[in-house]
Amino acid sequence: MESTRGRNLKIVMMVRAGKSYPKIGKELGISASRVGQIFHRHHELVAYATSPFGSLDVKAYNVLKRFFERKLKKPLNLIELKRFVDKNEDWESQLKLSCSCGTQILSQLKEFMAENGMT
C-alpha cells in the first residue's frame, strides 16, 4: 500500500501533467474535491523541493521567502537573492531583524549563499 506522502506527491505530479481532479480521484479512489485539497496543500512543498532552494531546511527557506515577499516585494529566486546580497553589505542584519531568524537559520542561509557564490 502506498504511503499518504507518496500519494500526495503523485497527485501533485498528475495535476501538473494535466490530469483532471475527477480522473485522478477515480484512479486513486478518492473524491475530486479531495484531490483539489491535497494539490493545493502540497504543490508549494513540491515546488520548494524541486527549486534551487531545495537544499535549505524548510524553515530557512520560508524565512527567506517571507523576507523577499514582505520586505522586498519581490519573488524569491537566485538572481534576486544575489542582487540583494551584492547591494546590501548588511544583508545579515536586515534579514535577522526583519524575520527574527535565529543563528541556526542565519548560519544555514550563509552557507547556502556561499555554496552559490553569493558571499
C-alpha positions in Angstrom: 0.0 0.0 0.0 1.3 3.5 -0.9 2.0 6.0 1.8 0.0 9.2 2.1 3.1 11.2 1.4 3.7 9.2 -1.8 0.1 9.5 -2.8 0.1 13.3 -2.3 3.3 13.7 -4.3 1.7 11.6 -7.1 -1.4 13.8 -7.1 0.7 16.9 -7.5 2.6 15.4 -10.3 -0.5 14.2 -12.0 -2.2 17.6 -11.8 0.9 19.2 -13.2 0.9 16.7 -16.0 -2.6 17.9 -17.0 -4.8 15.2 -15.5 -8.2 16.4 -14.1 -9.2 16.1 -10.5 -12.0 13.6 -11.3 -9.7 11.3 -13.3 -7.1 11.3 -10.5 -9.7 10.8 -7.9 -11.2 7.8 -9.7 -7.8 6.3 -10.2 -6.8 6.7 -6.5 -10.2 6.0 -5.0 -10.8 9.5 -3.5 -13.2 12.3 -4.5 -12.2 15.1 -7.0 -12.6 17.7 -4.2 -10.2 15.8 -2.0 -7.7 15.7 -4.9 -8.0 19.5 -5.1 -7.5 19.9 -1.4 -4.4 17.8 -1.5 -3.0 19.5 -4.5 -3.4 23.0 -3.1 -1.9 22.0 0.2 1.2 20.2 -1.2 2.1 21.8 -4.5 4.1 24.6 -2.8 6.2 22.0 -0.9 6.9 20.2 -4.2 7.9 23.5 -5.8 10.3 24.2 -2.9 11.8 20.7 -3.0 12.5 20.9 -6.8 13.7 24.5 -6.7 17.3 25.7 -6.4 16.5 26.3 -2.7 15.6 22.6 -2.1 18.9 22.1 -0.1 17.7 24.6 2.5 15.8 23.5 5.5 12.1 24.3 5.1 12.2 26.8 7.9 15.2 28.6 6.4 13.5 28.7 3.0 10.3 30.1 4.5 12.2 32.8 6.3 13.9 33.8 3.1 10.7 33.7 1.1 8.8 35.8 3.6 11.5 38.3 3.7 11.5 38.7 -0.1 7.7 38.8 -0.4 7.1 41.2 2.6 10.1 43.4 2.8 11.4 43.5 -0.8 8.1 42.9 -2.6 9.8 40.6 -5.0 9.6 36.9 -5.7 12.4 34.7 -4.3 14.8 33.5 -6.9 18.6 33.1 -7.1 19.0 36.2 -9.3 17.1 38.5 -6.9 18.9 36.9 -3.9 22.3 37.6 -5.4 21.3 41.2 -6.2 20.1 41.7 -2.7 23.4 40.3 -1.2 25.6 42.3 -3.6 23.8 45.6 -2.9 23.5 45.2 0.9 26.6 44.6 2.9 24.4 44.4 6.0 22.1 41.8 4.5 22.6 39.5 7.5 21.4 42.2 9.9 18.5 43.1 7.7 17.4 39.5 7.5 17.9 38.9 11.2 15.9 42.0 12.2 13.1 41.6 9.7 12.4 37.9 10.2 13.6 37.3 13.7 15.6 34.3 12.5 17.9 32.7 14.9 21.6 31.9 14.5 21.0 28.4 13.2 18.8 29.6 10.3 21.1 32.5 9.5 24.1 30.1 9.5 22.3 27.8 7.1 21.4 30.8 4.8 25.0 32.0 4.8 26.2 28.5 3.9 23.7 28.3 1.1 24.8 31.7 -0.3 28.5 30.7 -0.1 27.7 27.5 -2.0 26.0 29.5 -4.7 28.8 32.1 -5.0 27.0 35.0 -3.2 29.4 35.9 -0.5 
